[in-house]
């Protein structure tokens, strides 16, 4: 019998019941909860008279709706101007109190984007199964965990039973070997992967990311890569545990200590695919081929290296591809053959669960240090991923670098990644964004999103258009 | 959950690939704390010419006449014909809630995104995957025939076209069972409560660090 993949190991260690029809019950160690996808789940519990199966498995934090402007944020929930957003954040608080679930409230120092907060607090750990009513839950797979997004009915199901009904996914290995060029980051790697396999290429798979490049990435970089597994269609992305993982987890507030730590580390060292493990699909990329990436269209797979030119629908392979390119060009206000570096920008957003960790902010700050945001940029904002990230950035003086350069320094939250609060694009505005989705209207009605790395976004803020950060 | 046995109804087109859940229901409507009422905002950015806001009366809004769901011939449709990778992106269950609230009970496409596919079954909606060529043919027949209606029989796993052609489809046995009987799968899982407790006790012994208290 061949060896097991990391996904196989995580699956089998959490298997409660395998049913004859192919479905299985999988035990869930941690559920993360935010205000948008939970109210109907709590309501379902209430209507059926059920209680959470294990309250300590749940951790809640509001992130999607919270204001990021200091003046609005200071008033806590009562200070939220939009009454519908205010009610949703208030409802999370109320539900957590009613069901005795622990929450980092809106102005707790530990509040932040749920996928930044989990690893940072040690609330998500290697070897765990982790769910959240949010597709970017795949982020936590960077720790060697099985983590994926679920719908609200499943949020309720996990609250009530501590299990999920699942069917085992197939195994895909994405290997990136070699050495990245300076200026090429985890974000560029994952965008290049999505460009290679397509936005549905990972459907039905759990993706393990491996190879020299992944091993060399920091934990923050690994989270960026796993975060976007879902943009390639895979619900779960994951990376094997190594010394870097263990070093990252050690000393975090909810990480084990003492003897439990020793036992945990011993168990975690097994969290890698066996040498003879068999994957259903293997995709290989060479680091040397990866340049800084920029999306030009309305799906993350519509991505090009910064020195590329916008595609011509006339050169499309199929009718549906031609139609998709034409529609994207029209929505994005771009013309075939236009150089990526000629795309003029209106706004710059540095933040989101993809790229709002300390390393991301350091990279952006290094680019703008001593420079100024271009006059043509209407708004450039930096939104740290959590209160802890914000504190650390301020200790390092990064906020001063940003403010001096003309970027706004905001309070933590999801912000303009999905524009549920007041941070949004106007119709027709082009944005260099470190977030994860360039869908139509994602960052605001009619808004035009270009996904890039923090360094690329920062450079674009200075010049007003895309530039190759390798030349910076 | 409401059951799904046989649905007979008009088919309407969503004729583009990679329709994401942001397009199905834009984020501003996710601020609702309810499960219902999303139908008027289904495909909001395609259906209307202005920017929709939660709580707004949609009957006065300027309508995009080019969008098929606004055409008289597709009114009352309960089956949506779609293209590959339908429902990609965000995990928001508001997407199937909006489709259901609008009146769609069945979606036929060459492929679906995983989370969306799963969410449909939790809401009495049947997503059916068919070969791309067959889906394309259904699109052509629908465009060519006003009032084009299909019958979807879950028990027999068949789609019946107006010309009485029968097209077979696959569906996972457990999901079929739940859908046919309108079963609440929390109740079903809790039938295994004893097994869950046994697993949990064993897992706690083996990995006690996963059971710490959060404070």
Interface residues (C-beta under 8 A of the other chain):
Chain A: X14 X16 X17 X19 X21 X22 X23 X25 X27 X29 X30 X36 X37 X39 X40 X43 X48 X50 X53 X54 X56 X59 X64 X65 X82 X84 X85 X87 X88 X91 X102 X123 X125 X127 X128 X133 X134 X135 X148 X149 X150 X151 X152 X153 X154 X156 X157 X160 X161 X162 X163 X165 X167 X199 X200 X203 X204 X230 X233 X234 X235 X254 X255 X256 X260 X261 X263 X264 X267 X299 X320 X323 X324 X327 X418 X419 X420 X427 X437 X439 X440 X441 X442 X445 X446
Chain B: X16 X17 X18 X20 X22 X23 X26 X27 X28 X30 X31 X32 X33 X34 X35 X45 X51 X54 X55 X83 X84 X85 X88 X89 X90 X91 X92 X93 X96 X111 X112 X113 X114 X115 X118 X119 X122 X123 X172 X173 X174 X177 X184 X185 X186 X189 X190 X192 X193 X195 X196 X199 X200 X203 X207 X208 X209 X210 X211 X212 X213 X214 X215
